[in-house]
Amino acid sequence: MKKILLTIAITFTLLVLPGLIKDVAAQPPPPPPQDIPIDGGLFFLIAAGATYGARKLYKQQKEEKK
């Protein structure tokens, strides 16, 4: 009787449990990537570059006059 119970327990462990564990260990798929708007940031980057360039030109002209 013990040999039959041991055989059933080993068979159950080797055949049924891996199928149950597979579902528990599976991870959900990653979320889809989100689009990043660049409209506002691009405007501020261009404005900052224009301001920096204008300041450099102003300082350069001011030094040339001296």
N, CA, C, O and CB atoms as a CASP TS submission, in Angstrom:
PFRMAT TS
TARGET T0000
AUTHOR 0000-0000-0000
METHOD Language model
MODEL 1
PARENT N/A
ATOM      1  N   MET     1       0.827  -1.202   0.000  1.00  0.00           N
ATOM      2  CA  MET     1       0.000   0.000   0.000  1.00  0.00           C
ATOM      3  C   MET     1       0.874   1.269   0.000  1.00  0.00           C
ATOM      4  O   MET     1       0.567   2.243  -0.689  1.00  0.00           O
ATOM      5  CB  MET     1      -0.942  -0.004   1.223  1.00  0.00           C
ATOM      6  N   LYS     2       1.966   1.241   0.784  1.00  0.00           N
ATOM      7  CA  LYS     2       2.848   2.401   0.836  1.00  0.00           C
ATOM      8  C   LYS     2       3.514   2.639  -0.514  1.00  0.00           C
ATOM      9  O   LYS     2       3.730   3.786  -0.908  1.00  0.00           O
ATOM     10  CB  LYS     2       3.908   2.217   1.923  1.00  0.00           C
ATOM     11  N   LYS     3       3.839   1.567  -1.222  1.00  0.00           N
ATOM     12  CA  LYS     3       4.488   1.698  -2.513  1.00  0.00           C
ATOM     13  C   LYS     3       3.532   2.336  -3.531  1.00  0.00           C
ATOM     14  O   LYS     3       3.966   3.129  -4.366  1.00  0.00           O
ATOM     15  CB  LYS     3       4.970   0.323  -3.011  1.00  0.00           C
ATOM     16  N   ILE     4       2.277   2.009  -3.471  1.00  0.00           N
ATOM     17  CA  ILE     4       1.283   2.596  -4.386  1.00  0.00           C
ATOM     18  C   ILE     4       1.092   4.080  -4.075  1.00  0.00           C
ATOM     19  O   ILE     4       1.050   4.895  -4.997  1.00  0.00           O
ATOM     20  CB  ILE     4      -0.076   1.845  -4.279  1.00  0.00           C
ATOM     21  N   LEU     5       0.977   4.444  -2.806  1.00  0.00           N
ATOM     22  CA  LEU     5       0.838   5.847  -2.425  1.00  0.00           C
ATOM     23  C   LEU     5       2.070   6.648  -2.818  1.00  0.00           C
ATOM     24  O   LEU     5       1.947   7.788  -3.267  1.00  0.00           O
ATOM     25  CB  LEU     5       0.592   5.968  -0.924  1.00  0.00           C
ATOM     26  N   LEU     6       3.249   6.073  -2.658  1.00  0.00           N
ATOM     27  CA  LEU     6       4.481   6.745  -3.046  1.00  0.00           C
ATOM     28  C   LEU     6       4.530   6.948  -4.556  1.00  0.00           C
ATOM     29  O   LEU     6       4.954   8.006  -5.022  1.00  0.00           O
ATOM     30  CB  LEU     6       5.701   5.944  -2.577  1.00  0.00           C
ATOM     31  N   THR     7       4.109   5.965  -5.316  1.00  0.00           N
ATOM     32  CA  THR     7       4.069   6.081  -6.775  1.00  0.00           C
ATOM     33  C   THR     7       3.078   7.152  -7.213  1.00  0.00           C
ATOM     34  O   THR     7       3.372   7.932  -8.119  1.00  0.00           O
ATOM     35  CB  THR     7       3.701   4.735  -7.409  1.00  0.00           C
ATOM     36  N   ILE     8       1.916   7.197  -6.583  1.00  0.00           N
ATOM     37  CA  ILE     8       0.911   8.222  -6.908  1.00  0.00           C
ATOM     38  C   ILE     8       1.421   9.605  -6.536  1.00  0.00           C
ATOM     39  O   ILE     8       1.224  10.549  -7.301  1.00  0.00           O
ATOM     40  CB  ILE     8      -0.420   7.936  -6.180  1.00  0.00           C
ATOM     41  N   ALA     9       2.060   9.753  -5.401  1.00  0.00           N
ATOM     42  CA  ALA     9       2.582  11.052  -4.972  1.00  0.00           C
ATOM     43  C   ALA     9       3.680  11.532  -5.914  1.00  0.00           C
ATOM     44  O   ALA     9       3.703  12.707  -6.280  1.00  0.00           O
ATOM     45  CB  ALA     9       3.118  10.968  -3.534  1.00  0.00           C
ATOM     46  N   ILE    10       4.583  10.652  -6.308  1.00  0.00           N
ATOM     47  CA  ILE    10       5.654  11.039  -7.231  1.00  0.00           C
ATOM     48  C   ILE    10       5.080  11.393  -8.597  1.00  0.00           C
ATOM     49  O   ILE    10       5.507  12.371  -9.210  1.00  0.00           O
ATOM     50  CB  ILE    10       6.689   9.907  -7.367  1.00  0.00           C
ATOM     51  N   THR    11       4.127  10.617  -9.076  1.00  0.00           N
ATOM     52  CA  THR    11       3.493  10.898 -10.366  1.00  0.00           C
ATOM     53  C   THR    11       2.771  12.236 -10.325  1.00  0.00           C
ATOM     54  O   THR    11       2.883  13.026 -11.263  1.00  0.00           O
ATOM     55  CB  THR    11       2.511   9.775 -10.745  1.00  0.00           C
ATOM     56  N   PHE    12       2.044  12.498  -9.270  1.00  0.00           N
ATOM     57  CA  PHE    12       1.338  13.771  -9.124  1.00  0.00           C
ATOM     58  C   PHE    12       2.332  14.934  -9.099  1.00  0.00           C
ATOM     59  O   PHE    12       2.126  15.962  -9.744  1.00  0.00           O
ATOM     60  CB  PHE    12       0.481  13.771  -7.839  1.00  0.00           C
ATOM     61  N   THR    13       3.406  14.748  -8.347  1.00  0.00           N
ATOM     62  CA  THR    13       4.409  15.806  -8.221  1.00  0.00           C
ATOM     63  C   THR    13       5.079  16.099  -9.552  1.00  0.00           C
ATOM     64  O   THR    13       5.302  17.264  -9.883  1.00  0.00           O
ATOM     65  CB  THR    13       5.459  15.422  -7.187  1.00  0.00           C
ATOM     66  N   LEU    14       5.400  15.088 -10.308  1.00  0.00           N
ATOM     67  CA  LEU    14       6.124  15.280 -11.561  1.00  0.00           C
ATOM     68  C   LEU    14       5.235  15.696 -12.731  1.00  0.00           C
ATOM     69  O   LEU    14       5.716  16.353 -13.654  1.00  0.00           O
ATOM     70  CB  LEU    14       6.842  14.021 -11.914  1.00  0.00           C
ATOM     71  N   LEU    15       3.966  15.336 -12.717  1.00  0.00           N
ATOM     72  CA  LEU    15       3.101  15.622 -13.863  1.00  0.00           C
ATOM     73  C   LEU    15       2.140  16.792 -13.660  1.00  0.00           C
ATOM     74  O   LEU    15       1.917  17.563 -14.593  1.00  0.00           O
ATOM     75  CB  LEU    15       2.314  14.408 -14.193  1.00  0.00           C
ATOM     76  N   VAL    16       1.581  16.939 -12.497  1.00  0.00           N
ATOM     77  CA  VAL    16       0.532  17.936 -12.279  1.00  0.00           C
ATOM     78  C   VAL    16       1.088  19.255 -11.741  1.00  0.00           C
ATOM     79  O   VAL    16       0.696  20.317 -12.222  1.00  0.00           O
ATOM     80  CB  VAL    16      -0.510  17.389 -11.316  1.00  0.00           C
ATOM     81  N   LEU    17       1.975  19.219 -10.775  1.00  0.00           N
ATOM     82  CA  LEU    17       2.461  20.439 -10.147  1.00  0.00           C
ATOM     83  C   LEU    17       3.195  21.380 -11.111  1.00  0.00           C
ATOM     84  O   LEU    17       2.998  22.591 -11.015  1.00  0.00           O
ATOM     85  CB  LEU    17       3.370  20.081  -9.013  1.00  0.00           C
ATOM     86  N   PRO    18       4.031  20.886 -12.034  1.00  0.00           N
ATOM     87  CA  PRO    18       4.665  21.843 -12.967  1.00  0.00           C
ATOM     88  C   PRO    18       3.649  22.633 -13.798  1.00  0.00           C
ATOM     89  O   PRO    18       3.891  23.796 -14.119  1.00  0.00           O
ATOM     90  CB  PRO    18       5.608  21.101 -13.906  1.00  0.00           C
ATOM     91  N   GLY    19       2.541  22.031 -14.143  1.00  0.00           N
ATOM     92  CA  GLY    19       1.497  22.746 -14.878  1.00  0.00           C
ATOM     93  C   GLY    19       0.843  23.830 -14.040  1.00  0.00           C
ATOM     94  O   GLY    19       0.472  24.877 -14.570  1.00  0.00           O
ATOM     95  N   LEU    20       0.699  23.602 -12.761  1.00  0.00           N
ATOM     96  CA  LEU    20       0.110  24.608 -11.867  1.00  0.00           C
ATOM     97  C   LEU    20       1.094  25.735 -11.581  1.00  0.00           C
ATOM     98  O   LEU    20       0.692  26.896 -11.499  1.00  0.00           O
ATOM     99  CB  LEU    20      -0.337  23.959 -10.551  1.00  0.00           C
ATOM    100  N   ILE    21       2.356  25.417 -11.430  1.00  0.00           N
ATOM    101  CA  ILE    21       3.369  26.422 -11.128  1.00  0.00           C
ATOM    102  C   ILE    21       3.604  27.340 -12.320  1.00  0.00           C
ATOM    103  O   ILE    21       3.894  28.523 -12.146  1.00  0.00           O
ATOM    104  CB  ILE    21       4.679  25.752 -10.715  1.00  0.00           C
ATOM    105  N   LYS    22       3.480  26.803 -13.527  1.00  0.00           N
ATOM    106  CA  LYS    22       3.701  27.595 -14.731  1.00  0.00           C
ATOM    107  C   LYS    22       2.773  28.809 -14.768  1.00  0.00           C
ATOM    108  O   LYS    22       3.202  29.901 -15.140  1.00  0.00           O
ATOM    109  CB  LYS    22       3.494  26.732 -15.980  1.00  0.00           C
ATOM    110  N   ASP    23       1.531  28.636 -14.395  1.00  0.00           N
ATOM    111  CA  ASP    23       0.572  29.740 -14.402  1.00  0.00           C
ATOM    112  C   ASP    23       0.873  30.764 -13.319  1.00  0.00           C
ATOM    113  O   ASP    23       0.638  31.956 -13.519  1.00  0.00           O
ATOM    114  CB  ASP    23      -0.837  29.211 -14.226  1.00  0.00           C
ATOM    115  N   VAL    24       1.377  30.332 -12.200  1.00  0.00           N
ATOM    116  CA  VAL    24       1.681  31.242 -11.104  1.00  0.00           C
ATOM    117  C   VAL    24       2.938  32.050 -11.413  1.00  0.00           C
ATOM    118  O   VAL    24       3.002  33.232 -11.073  1.00  0.00           O
ATOM    119  CB  VAL    24       1.854  30.465  -9.790  1.00  0.00           C
ATOM    120  N   ALA    25       3.931  31.446 -12.044  1.00  0.00           N
ATOM    121  CA  ALA    25       5.204  32.096 -12.284  1.00  0.00           C
ATOM    122  C   ALA    25       5.187  33.006 -13.513  1.00  0.00           C
ATOM    123  O   ALA    25       6.110  33.799 -13.698  1.00  0.00           O
ATOM    124  CB  ALA    25       6.274  31.059 -12.438  1.00  0.00           C
ATOM    125  N   ALA    26       4.165  32.908 -14.348  1.00  0.00           N
ATOM    126  CA  ALA    26       4.114  33.730 -15.554  1.00  0.00           C
ATOM    127  C   ALA    26       3.920  35.200 -15.201  1.00  0.00           C
ATOM    128  O   ALA    26       3.139  35.534 -14.310  1.00  0.00           O
ATOM    129  CB  ALA    26       2.988  33.256 -16.478  1.00  0.00           C
ATOM    130  N   GLN    27       4.635  36.074 -15.902  1.00  0.00           N
ATOM    131  CA  GLN    27       4.529  37.508 -15.664  1.00  0.00           C
ATOM    132  C   GLN    27       3.605  38.124 -16.703  1.00  0.00           C
ATOM    133  O   GLN    27       3.523  37.632 -17.828  1.00  0.00           O
ATOM    134  CB  GLN    27       5.922  38.180 -15.701  1.00  0.00           C
ATOM    135  N   PRO    28       2.912  39.193 -16.341  1.00  0.00           N
ATOM    136  CA  PRO    28       2.057  39.855 -17.327  1.00  0.00           C
ATOM    137  C   PRO    28       2.915  40.559 -18.380  1.00  0.00           C
ATOM    138  O   PRO    28       4.071  40.889 -18.115  1.00  0.00           O
ATOM    139  CB  PRO    28       1.109  40.870 -16.635  1.00  0.00           C
ATOM    140  N   PRO    29       2.367  40.786 -19.556  1.00  0.00           N
ATOM    141  CA  PRO    29       3.153  41.473 -20.588  1.00  0.00           C
ATOM    142  C   PRO    29       3.435  42.914 -20.180  1.00  0.00           C
ATOM    143  O   PRO    29       2.671  43.493 -19.408  1.00  0.00           O
ATOM    144  CB  PRO    29       2.417  41.440 -21.942  1.00  0.00           C
ATOM    145  N   PRO    30       4.521  43.505 -20.687  1.00  0.00           N
ATOM    146  CA  PRO    30       4.839  44.885 -20.324  1.00  0.00           C
ATOM    147  C   PRO    30       3.821  45.846 -20.923  1.00  0.00           C
ATOM    148  O   PRO    30       3.211  45.538 -21.947  1.00  0.00           O
ATOM    149  CB  PRO    30       6.256  45.254 -20.792  1.00  0.00           C
ATOM    150  N   PRO    31       3.627  47.011 -20.297  1.00  0.00           N
ATOM    151  CA  PRO    31       2.667  47.975 -20.834  1.00  0.00           C
ATOM    152  C   PRO    31       3.180  48.550 -22.153  1.00  0.00           C
ATOM    153  O   PRO    31       4.389  48.599 -22.380  1.00  0.00           O
ATOM    154  CB  PRO    31       2.405  49.112 -19.815  1.00  0.00           C
ATOM    155  N   PRO    32       2.270  48.981 -23.018  1.00  0.00           N
ATOM    156  CA  PRO    32       2.716  49.556 -24.292  1.00  0.00           C
ATOM    157  C   PRO    32       3.439  50.878 -24.058  1.00  0.00           C
ATOM    158  O   PRO    32       3.114  51.596 -23.112  1.00  0.00           O
ATOM    159  CB  PRO    32       1.519  49.765 -25.243  1.00  0.00           C
ATOM    160  N   PRO    33       4.414  51.213 -24.903  1.00  0.00           N
ATOM    161  CA  PRO    33       5.138  52.474 -24.716  1.00  0.00           C
ATOM    162  C   PRO    33       4.224  53.670 -24.951  1.00  0.00           C
ATOM    163  O   PRO    33       3.331  53.632 -25.797  1.00  0.00           O
ATOM    164  CB  PRO    33       6.346  52.544 -25.660  1.00  0.00           C
ATOM    165  N   GLN    34       4.463  54.725 -24.192  1.00  0.00           N
ATOM    166  CA  GLN    34       3.648  55.927 -24.312  1.00  0.00           C
ATOM    167  C   GLN    34       4.359  56.932 -25.203  1.00  0.00           C
ATOM    168  O   GLN    34       5.584  57.049 -25.170  1.00  0.00           O
ATOM    169  CB  GLN    34       3.355  56.540 -22.923  1.00  0.00           C
ATOM    170  N   ASP    35       3.581  57.654 -25.999  1.00  0.00           N
ATOM    171  CA  ASP    35       4.146  58.697 -26.838  1.00  0.00           C
ATOM    172  C   ASP    35       4.513  59.898 -25.975  1.00  0.00           C
ATOM    173  O   ASP    35       3.779  60.261 -25.056  1.00  0.00           O
ATOM    174  CB  ASP    35       3.156  59.103 -27.954  1.00  0.00           C
ATOM    175  N   ILE    36       5.651  60.509 -26.278  1.00  0.00           N
ATOM    176  CA  ILE    36       6.123  61.657 -25.505  1.00  0.00           C
ATOM    177  C   ILE    36       5.984  62.905 -26.379  1.00  0.00           C
ATOM    178  O   ILE    36       6.613  62.992 -27.434  1.00  0.00           O
ATOM    179  CB  ILE    36       7.613  61.455 -25.031  1.00  0.00           C
ATOM    180  N   PRO    37       5.171  63.866 -25.956  1.00  0.00           N
ATOM    181  CA  PRO    37       5.040  65.079 -26.754  1.00  0.00           C
ATOM    182  C   PRO    37       6.297  65.942 -26.627  1.00  0.00           C
ATOM    183  O   PRO    37       6.819  66.121 -25.526  1.00  0.00           O
ATOM    184  CB  PRO    37       3.794  65.875 -26.322  1.00  0.00           C
ATOM    185  N   ILE    38       6.787  66.480 -27.758  1.00  0.00           N
ATOM    186  CA  ILE    38       7.979  67.326 -27.718  1.00  0.00           C
ATOM    187  C   ILE    38       7.644  68.753 -28.112  1.00  0.00           C
ATOM    188  O   ILE    38       8.552  69.572 -28.253  1.00  0.00           O
ATOM    189  CB  ILE    38       9.064  66.769 -28.638  1.00  0.00           C
ATOM    190  N   ASP    39       6.362  69.080 -28.296  1.00  0.00           N
ATOM    191  CA  ASP    39       5.978  70.404 -28.767  1.00  0.00           C
ATOM    192  C   ASP    39       6.419  71.503 -27.809  1.00  0.00           C
ATOM    193  O   ASP    39       7.139  72.411 -28.224  1.00  0.00           O
ATOM    194  CB  ASP    39       4.481  70.468 -28.967  1.00  0.00           C
ATOM    195  N   GLY    40       6.016  71.453 -26.554  1.00  0.00           N
ATOM    196  CA  GLY    40       6.338  72.502 -25.595  1.00  0.00           C
ATOM    197  C   GLY    40       7.807  72.560 -25.272  1.00  0.00           C
ATOM    198  O   GLY    40       8.381  73.647 -25.205  1.00  0.00           O
ATOM    199  N   GLY    41       8.433  71.412 -25.068  1.00  0.00           N
ATOM    200  CA  GLY    41       9.843  71.365 -24.723  1.00  0.00           C
ATOM    201  C   GLY    41      10.724  71.858 -25.853  1.00  0.00           C
ATOM    202  O   GLY    41      11.737  72.514 -25.613  1.00  0.00           O
ATOM    203  N   LEU    42      10.351  71.552 -27.068  1.00  0.00           N
ATOM    204  CA  LEU    42      11.135  71.993 -28.223  1.00  0.00           C
ATOM    205  C   LEU    42      11.081  73.505 -28.362  1.00  0.00           C
ATOM    206  O   LEU    42      12.087  74.131 -28.695  1.00  0.00           O
ATOM    207  CB  LEU    42      10.628  71.325 -29.507  1.00  0.00           C
ATOM    208  N   PHE    43       9.920  74.100 -28.113  1.00  0.00           N
ATOM    209  CA  PHE    43       9.794  75.555 -28.174  1.00  0.00           C
ATOM    210  C   PHE    43      10.704  76.225 -27.151  1.00  0.00           C
ATOM    211  O   PHE    43      11.406  77.182 -27.479  1.00  0.00           O
ATOM    212  CB  PHE    43       8.340  75.976 -27.940  1.00  0.00           C
ATOM    213  N   PHE    44      10.697  75.728 -25.911  1.00  0.00           N
ATOM    214  CA  PHE    44      11.539  76.318 -24.866  1.00  0.00           C
ATOM    215  C   PHE    44      13.025  76.120 -25.170  1.00  0.00           C
ATOM    216  O   PHE    44      13.837  76.986 -24.848  1.00  0.00           O
ATOM    217  CB  PHE    44      11.198  75.705 -23.501  1.00  0.00           C
ATOM    218  N   LEU    45      13.387  75.002 -25.781  1.00  0.00           N
ATOM    219  CA  LEU    45      14.776  74.765 -26.135  1.00  0.00           C
ATOM    220  C   LEU    45      15.234  75.753 -27.209  1.00  0.00           C
ATOM    221  O   LEU    45      16.338  76.290 -27.117  1.00  0.00           O
ATOM    222  CB  LEU    45      14.965  73.323 -26.618  1.00  0.00           C
ATOM    223  N   ILE    46      14.420  75.995 -28.203  1.00  0.00           N
ATOM    224  CA  ILE    46      14.752  76.957 -29.254  1.00  0.00           C
ATOM    225  C   ILE    46      14.830  78.371 -28.666  1.00  0.00           C
ATOM    226  O   ILE    46      15.733  79.137 -29.003  1.00  0.00           O
ATOM    227  CB  ILE    46      13.703  76.901 -30.398  1.00  0.00           C
ATOM    228  N   ALA    47      13.884  78.709 -27.791  1.00  0.00           N
ATOM    229  CA  ALA    47      13.887  80.037 -27.176  1.00  0.00           C
ATOM    230  C   ALA    47      15.132  80.233 -26.309  1.00  0.00           C
ATOM    231  O   ALA    47      15.729  81.309 -26.323  1.00  0.00           O
ATOM    232  CB  ALA    47      12.615  80.242 -26.332  1.00  0.00           C
ATOM    233  N   ALA    48      15.526  79.216 -25.563  1.00  0.00           N
ATOM    234  CA  ALA    48      16.716  79.315 -24.718  1.00  0.00           C
ATOM    235  C   ALA    48      17.968  79.445 -25.588  1.00  0.00           C
ATOM    236  O   ALA    48      18.868  80.216 -25.255  1.00  0.00           O
ATOM    237  CB  ALA    48      16.829  78.081 -23.786  1.00  0.00           C
ATOM    238  N   GLY    49      18.037  78.715 -26.681  1.00  0.00           N
ATOM    239  CA  GLY    49      19.176  78.819 -27.585  1.00  0.00           C
ATOM    240  C   GLY    49      19.268  80.189 -28.230  1.00  0.00           C
ATOM    241  O   GLY    49      20.361  80.739 -28.365  1.00  0.00           O
ATOM    242  N   ALA    50      18.133  80.746 -28.630  1.00  0.00           N
ATOM    243  CA  ALA    50      18.131  82.078 -29.227  1.00  0.00           C
ATOM    244  C   ALA    50      18.547  83.129 -28.203  1.00  0.00           C
ATOM    245  O   ALA    50      19.295  84.050 -28.533  1.00  0.00           O
ATOM    246  CB  ALA    50      16.745  82.408 -29.794  1.00  0.00           C
ATOM    247  N   THR    51      18.079  83.005 -26.987  1.00  0.00           N
ATOM    248  CA  THR    51      18.454  83.942 -25.927  1.00  0.00           C
ATOM    249  C   THR    51      19.951  83.852 -25.633  1.00  0.00           C
ATOM    250  O   THR    51      20.616  84.877 -25.485  1.00  0.00           O
ATOM    251  CB  THR    51      17.641  83.663 -24.647  1.00  0.00           C
ATOM    252  N   TYR    52      20.474  82.650 -25.548  1.00  0.00           N
ATOM    253  CA  TYR    52      21.899  82.461 -25.286  1.00  0.00           C
ATOM    254  C   TYR    52      22.736  83.045 -26.425  1.00  0.00           C
ATOM    255  O   TYR    52      23.737  83.718 -26.179  1.00  0.00           O
ATOM    256  CB  TYR    52      22.219  80.964 -25.100  1.00  0.00           C
ATOM    257  N   GLY    53      22.330  82.789 -27.661  1.00  0.00           N
ATOM    258  CA  GLY    53      23.057  83.337 -28.803  1.00  0.00           C
ATOM    259  C   GLY    53      23.007  84.849 -28.853  1.00  0.00           C
ATOM    260  O   GLY    53      24.014  85.489 -29.154  1.00  0.00           O
ATOM    261  N   ALA    54      21.851  85.433 -28.561  1.00  0.00           N
ATOM    262  CA  ALA    54      21.729  86.892 -28.552  1.00  0.00           C
ATOM    263  C   ALA    54      22.610  87.492 -27.458  1.00  0.00           C
ATOM    264  O   ALA    54      23.234  88.529 -27.680  1.00  0.00           O
ATOM    265  CB  ALA    54      20.257  87.314 -28.346  1.00  0.00           C
ATOM    266  N   ARG    55      22.673  86.879 -26.311  1.00  0.00           N
ATOM    267  CA  ARG    55      23.500  87.377 -25.215  1.00  0.00           C
ATOM    268  C   ARG    55      24.982  87.315 -25.578  1.00  0.00           C
ATOM    269  O   ARG    55      25.728  88.253 -25.294  1.00  0.00           O
ATOM    270  CB  ARG    55      23.234  86.573 -23.936  1.00  0.00           C
ATOM    271  N   LYS    56      25.415  86.212 -26.206  1.00  0.00           N
ATOM    272  CA  LYS    56      26.807  86.094 -26.627  1.00  0.00           C
ATOM    273  C   LYS    56      27.158  87.167 -27.662  1.00  0.00           C
ATOM    274  O   LYS    56      28.229  87.770 -27.588  1.00  0.00           O
ATOM    275  CB  LYS    56      27.072  84.693 -27.202  1.00  0.00           C
ATOM    276  N   LEU    57      26.259  87.410 -28.631  1.00  0.00           N
ATOM    277  CA  LEU    57      26.514  88.454 -29.624  1.00  0.00           C
ATOM    278  C   LEU    57      26.584  89.836 -28.992  1.00  0.00           C
ATOM    279  O   LEU    57      27.427  90.655 -29.358  1.00  0.00           O
ATOM    280  CB  LEU    57      25.436  88.435 -30.691  1.00  0.00           C
ATOM    281  N   TYR    58      25.687  90.090 -28.035  1.00  0.00           N
ATOM    282  CA  TYR    58      25.672  91.382 -27.342  1.00  0.00           C
ATOM    283  C   TYR    58      26.981  91.602 -26.592  1.00  0.00           C
ATOM    284  O   TYR    58      27.562  92.684 -26.664  1.00  0.00           O
ATOM    285  CB  TYR    58      24.478  91.463 -26.366  1.00  0.00           C
ATOM    286  N   LYS    59      27.451  90.578 -25.871  1.00  0.00           N
ATOM    287  CA  LYS    59      28.706  90.713 -25.128  1.00  0.00           C
ATOM    288  C   LYS    59      29.888  90.884 -26.078  1.00  0.00           C
ATOM    289  O   LYS    59      30.810  91.648 -25.791  1.00  0.00           O
ATOM    290  CB  LYS    59      28.929  89.491 -24.223  1.00  0.00           C
ATOM    291  N   GLN    60      29.867  90.176 -27.206  1.00  0.00           N
ATOM    292  CA  GLN    60      30.963  90.279 -28.171  1.00  0.00           C
ATOM    293  C   GLN    60      31.014  91.679 -28.780  1.00  0.00           C
ATOM    294  O   GLN    60      32.098  92.245 -28.928  1.00  0.00           O
ATOM    295  CB  GLN    60      30.807  89.220 -29.283  1.00  0.00           C
ATOM    296  N   GLN    61      29.873  92.240 -29.131  1.00  0.00           N
ATOM    297  CA  GLN    61      29.838  93.588 -29.696  1.00  0.00           C
ATOM    298  C   GLN    61      30.237  94.632 -28.654  1.00  0.00           C
ATOM    299  O   GLN    61      30.883  95.627 -28.984  1.00  0.00           O
ATOM    300  CB  GLN    61      28.439  93.899 -30.245  1.00  0.00           C
ATOM    301  N   LYS    62      29.862  94.411 -27.429  1.00  0.00           N
ATOM    302  CA  LYS    62      30.193  95.334 -26.362  1.00  0.00           C
ATOM    303  C   LYS    62      31.714  95.347 -26.118  1.00  0.00           C
ATOM    304  O   LYS    62      32.285  96.409 -25.871  1.00  0.00           O
ATOM    305  CB  LYS    62      29.436  94.953 -25.071  1.00  0.00           C
ATOM    306  N   GLU    63      32.367  94.190 -26.184  1.00  0.00           N
ATOM    307  CA  GLU    63      33.808  94.110 -25.999  1.00  0.00           C
ATOM    308  C   GLU    63      34.555  94.739 -27.182  1.00  0.00           C
ATOM    309  O   GLU    63      35.614  95.338 -26.996  1.00  0.00           O
ATOM    310  CB  GLU    63      34.236  92.651 -25.816  1.00  0.00           C
ATOM    311  N   GLU    64      34.011  94.607 -28.393  1.00  0.00           N
ATOM    312  CA  GLU    64      34.671  95.180 -29.573  1.00  0.00           C
ATOM    313  C   GLU    64      34.652  96.701 -29.535  1.00  0.00           C
ATOM    314  O   GLU    64      35.569  97.342 -30.047  1.00  0.00           O
ATOM    315  CB  GLU    64      33.998  94.686 -30.854  1.00  0.00           C
ATOM    316  N   LYS    65      33.631  97.278 -28.942  1.00  0.00           N
ATOM    317  CA  LYS    65      33.533  98.749 -28.851  1.00  0.00           C
ATOM    318  C   LYS    65      34.547  99.311 -27.875  1.00  0.00           C
ATOM    319  O   LYS    65      34.954 100.464 -28.019  1.00  0.00           O
ATOM    320  CB  LYS    65      32.123  99.171 -28.426  1.00  0.00           C
ATOM    321  N   LYS    66      34.968  98.538 -26.890  1.00  0.00           N
ATOM    322  CA  LYS    66      35.906  99.037 -25.884  1.00  0.00           C
ATOM    323  C   LYS    66      37.280  99.089 -26.373  1.00  0.00           C
ATOM    324  O   LYS    66      38.182  99.489 -25.637  1.00  0.00           O
ATOM    325  CB  LYS    66      35.869  98.219 -24.678  1.00  0.00           C
TER
END
